[in-house]
Amino acid sequence: MQDADVIVVGLGTAGAALAHHAARQGLSVIGLERRALDQAGARWINGVARWMFAEAAIDAPEAPELAGGGHAFHMLLGRGPERVVVRDHEVLEVDMRHLVARLQRLARESGAELQEGVTVLGLEGQTVVTSSGRFRGRTVVDASGLAGPGLLGRTRPRASDLCVAAQEVRELVDERGAEEFFGAHDARMGETVCFTAVAGGYSIVNVRVSEGTVSLLTGSIPGDGRPSGRKLLDDFVREQPWIGRTLFGGARSIPIDRPRVRLAEGRVALLGDSASQVFGAHGSGIGPGLVAARLLAEVLAGEPEELHEYSARWFHEYGGTVLAADVLRRFSESLTPEDLRVLLDTGLMNEVTARATMEQRTPPIGVALLAQTRWRALVARPDLAARVGRLATRTPAARLLAKSYPRSARRVGAWSRAAASLLG
Ligand SMILES: Cc1cc2nc3c(=O)[nH]c(=O)nc-3n(C[C@H](O)[C@H](O)[C@H](O)COP(=O)(O)OP(=O)(O)OC[C@H]3O[C@@H](n4cnc5c(N)ncnc54)[C@H](O)[C@@H]3O)c2cc1C
């Protein structure tokens, strides 16, 4: 039996960041990963808002980890041509293979012991049972993502709360063909063209060319019989002869249900996708997982008896953003390309709200924005007006709710019921 202050299960971005921060705080840390370490976590390009690196106390990436950022983002309504263009945003395109490797290196340098090829099977008290023996931790953290062992009894989110995404970097085989494609969509090479609501409100096909490669990102909620992100990507590539073979990438599900209301029980904590700490409006879990890792390590360093403080601090400091993003995701799911056109006419959909959402902030959907709204555009659409009204009231409610997350674990049940009734 091996012992440590903290046993971390899963060494993707969230687990590796925690191993680093906890070891830096002077705690002994053993990290367990079922895959080879250089195959752990996300293996594709992800968009991460720059501010989240600062918040997570991790240096912002540099090339080759940094694969792009700041270029114009054309958010087309359906297939367009109407669009919102977001310029000068602070979303970094990060090669996750490099970020995972950097975080694991930082963890080792801080003193954590990382073990690969170890599959965690379950938990007996504070003892982690694995394919390679037993490990005892004063604290056990499950950062094993959606496919992990669910050490706090996770049930898989409903199909309607799973986004299936695919991201691939492919060869650019015909530069002229690419130029024609971007020209036809009124965009330049190096910019992102994003087709929205192509398979239900919550779906995208996103394409960009840079340095001889094509970067593709697709996602949808296939639970309602819609094509998955994988299928959207394959279908798109089939239509575009200028896109060549896959260089790297992957596809899998992202939990976009609300975060777990109890992020810890006793001395066992959840982190990252395993806690649904995901900005649900676009299924982004890297930044939230990194921020939560920093926060959990700080709580662990204070040697509390139990870890409820982690839940409370996370909801108070960051939960409002994630709960508001959940409200936005449910709203966006209901939108057709025609609805999006109406929202563009009202002024509710604009560069400011789109940039905030891209950067994983809460868009300013408050009184000021509603006061400027061209409501006439909504007169013929009372159904959409009602949904906008719900969005406008539930967004601030979600933020207030997170701030009122109870400091006592005993009150979480009541809080959770209030959240369900307020947010639907
Ligand atoms: C195609 C795609 C595109 C995405 N794009 C974005 C984006 O642009 N921006 C963004 O922020 N997010 C994006 N996401 C989501 C993001 O990738 C995830 O939220 C993030 O990877 C979750 O990190 P994690 O560390 O919590 O879990 P994971 O990355 O799933 O890591 C968990 C680790 O635990 C290990 N593990 C699992 N079970 C066990 C076990 N039993 N024993 C030991 N180890 C185990 C796994 O092997 C894995 O290495 C995207 C997801 C996909 C699929």
Ligand as a Chemical Component Dictionary entry (heavy atoms), coordinates in Angstrom:
data_LIG
# 
_chem_comp.id                   LIG 
_chem_comp.type                 NON-POLYMER 
_chem_comp.pdbx_formal_charge   0 
_chem_comp.three_letter_code    LIG 
# 
loop_
_chem_comp_atom.comp_id 
_chem_comp_atom.atom_id 
_chem_comp_atom.alt_atom_id 
_chem_comp_atom.type_symbol 
_chem_comp_atom.charge 
_chem_comp_atom.model_Cartn_x 
_chem_comp_atom.model_Cartn_y 
_chem_comp_atom.model_Cartn_z 
_chem_comp_atom.pdbx_ordinal 
LIG C1  C1  C 0 -13.561 17.568 -29.459 1  
LIG C2  C2  C 0 -13.597 18.345 -28.198 2  
LIG C3  C3  C 0 -13.375 19.704 -28.228 3  
LIG C4  C4  C 0 -13.365 20.430 -27.048 4  
LIG N1  N1  N 0 -13.111 21.762 -27.125 5  
LIG C5  C5  C 0 -12.965 22.448 -25.980 6  
LIG C6  C6  C 0 -12.575 23.818 -26.019 7  
LIG O1  O1  O 0 -12.420 24.408 -27.086 8  
LIG N2  N2  N 0 -12.344 24.453 -24.837 9  
LIG C7  C7  C 0 -12.486 23.819 -23.635 10 
LIG O2  O2  O 0 -12.241 24.435 -22.594 11 
LIG N3  N3  N 0 -12.907 22.533 -23.576 12 
LIG C8  C8  C 0 -13.132 21.823 -24.710 13 
LIG N4  N4  N 0 -13.505 20.519 -24.649 14 
LIG C9  C9  C 0 -13.745 19.897 -23.337 15 
LIG C10 C10 C 0 -12.443 19.538 -22.641 16 
LIG O3  O3  O 0 -11.607 18.804 -23.506 17 
LIG C11 C11 C 0 -12.746 18.756 -21.370 18 
LIG O4  O4  O 0 -13.656 19.505 -20.601 19 
LIG C12 C12 C 0 -11.453 18.532 -20.570 20 
LIG O5  O5  O 0 -10.554 17.753 -21.313 21 
LIG C13 C13 C 0 -11.755 17.853 -19.228 22 
LIG O6  O6  O 0 -10.542 17.704 -18.529 23 
LIG P1  P1  P 0 -10.447 16.721 -17.286 24 
LIG O7  O7  O 0 -9.020  16.773 -16.869 25 
LIG O8  O8  O 0 -11.518 17.010 -16.321 26 
LIG O9  O9  O 0 -10.798 15.261 -17.879 27 
LIG P2  P2  P 0 -10.101 14.426 -19.014 28 
LIG O10 O10 O 0 -9.451  15.262 -20.033 29 
LIG O11 O11 O 0 -11.158 13.467 -19.486 30 
LIG O12 O12 O 0 -8.963  13.609 -18.265 31 
LIG C14 C14 C 0 -9.292  12.546 -17.409 32 
LIG C15 C15 C 0 -8.117  11.591 -17.317 33 
LIG O13 O13 O 0 -8.480  10.550 -16.393 34 
LIG C16 C16 C 0 -8.028  9.313  -16.902 35 
LIG N5  N5  N 0 -8.849  8.233  -16.347 36 
LIG C17 C17 C 0 -10.145 7.947  -16.669 37 
LIG N6  N6  N 0 -10.561 6.883  -15.965 38 
LIG C18 C18 C 0 -9.532  6.511  -15.182 39 
LIG C19 C19 C 0 -9.378  5.457  -14.241 40 
LIG N7  N7  N 0 -10.349 4.592  -13.966 41 
LIG N8  N8  N 0 -8.178  5.341  -13.618 42 
LIG C20 C20 C 0 -7.165  6.227  -13.888 43 
LIG N9  N9  N 0 -7.261  7.221  -14.776 44 
LIG C21 C21 C 0 -8.439  7.375  -15.419 45 
LIG C22 C22 C 0 -8.197  9.467  -18.413 46 
LIG O14 O14 O 0 -7.385  8.545  -19.117 47 
LIG C23 C23 C 0 -7.799  10.910 -18.633 48 
LIG O15 O15 O 0 -6.431  11.050 -18.916 49 
LIG C24 C24 C 0 -13.586 19.777 -25.810 50 
LIG C25 C25 C 0 -13.857 18.412 -25.780 51 
LIG C26 C26 C 0 -13.870 17.705 -26.967 52 
LIG C27 C27 C 0 -14.165 16.240 -26.918 53 
# 
loop_
_chem_comp_bond.comp_id 
_chem_comp_bond.atom_id_1 
_chem_comp_bond.atom_id_2 
_chem_comp_bond.value_order 
_chem_comp_bond.pdbx_ordinal 
LIG C1  C2  SING 1  
LIG C2  C3  SING 2  
LIG C2  C26 DOUB 3  
LIG C3  C4  DOUB 4  
LIG C4  N1  SING 5  
LIG C4  C24 SING 6  
LIG N1  C5  DOUB 7  
LIG C5  C6  SING 8  
LIG C5  C8  SING 9  
LIG C6  O1  DOUB 10 
LIG C6  N2  SING 11 
LIG N2  C7  SING 12 
LIG C7  O2  DOUB 13 
LIG C7  N3  SING 14 
LIG N3  C8  DOUB 15 
LIG C8  N4  SING 16 
LIG N4  C9  SING 17 
LIG N4  C24 SING 18 
LIG C9  C10 SING 19 
LIG C10 O3  SING 20 
LIG C10 C11 SING 21 
LIG C11 O4  SING 22 
LIG C11 C12 SING 23 
LIG C12 O5  SING 24 
LIG C12 C13 SING 25 
LIG C13 O6  SING 26 
LIG O6  P1  SING 27 
LIG P1  O7  DOUB 28 
LIG P1  O8  SING 29 
LIG P1  O9  SING 30 
LIG O9  P2  SING 31 
LIG P2  O10 DOUB 32 
LIG P2  O11 SING 33 
LIG P2  O12 SING 34 
LIG O12 C14 SING 35 
LIG C14 C15 SING 36 
LIG C15 O13 SING 37 
LIG C15 C23 SING 38 
LIG O13 C16 SING 39 
LIG C16 N5  SING 40 
LIG C16 C22 SING 41 
LIG N5  C17 SING 42 
LIG N5  C21 SING 43 
LIG C17 N6  DOUB 44 
LIG N6  C18 SING 45 
LIG C18 C19 SING 46 
LIG C18 C21 DOUB 47 
LIG C19 N7  SING 48 
LIG C19 N8  DOUB 49 
LIG N8  C20 SING 50 
LIG C20 N9  DOUB 51 
LIG N9  C21 SING 52 
LIG C22 O14 SING 53 
LIG C22 C23 SING 54 
LIG C23 O15 SING 55 
LIG C24 C25 DOUB 56 
LIG C25 C26 SING 57 
LIG C26 C27 SING 58 
# 
